[in-house]
Amino acid sequence: MESMLTSWLGEEEGRGEFLRFRPESKEMSSLLERAVSRCIKPWTMKVMKLQESWQEIAGPDIARKCTVVNVENSIVYIEVRHPAFLAVLNSPRMKKVMLEKIHTVLSREDASEIKFLAAGGRTMR
């Protein structure tokens, strides 16, 4: 195509015309995210996003003791490995703090509530 345009319009004008019709370049990450989102269920994508950022969201101590296991109907389910820690995380203040940090990754529509569960309570298979 480029050679045909340069032969018709001249070297400089032909190259410029060819470049004008090329598609705009896009970042590979956005293309991959779009392709993956077609293959993976939406809730799985949300869980993956949270799991990727879990260390930053929860902090290293909390991240070692609990894991995001599901996002369903805008509820984020977090499995906690120790019952005493479960009681601490279930306080309204801790839920509010964690939810605010989760909103740095997911929108308020995607994550409007948190439920902490005892380990083995709801792990997705």
ABEGO torsion letter per residue (X at the ends): XAAAAAAAAEAAAAAAAAAAABBBBBBAAAAAAAAAAAABBAAAAAAAAAAAAAAAAAEAAAAAABBBABBBGGBBBBBBABAAAAAAAABAAAAAAAAAAAAAABBAAABABBBBBBBGAABBX
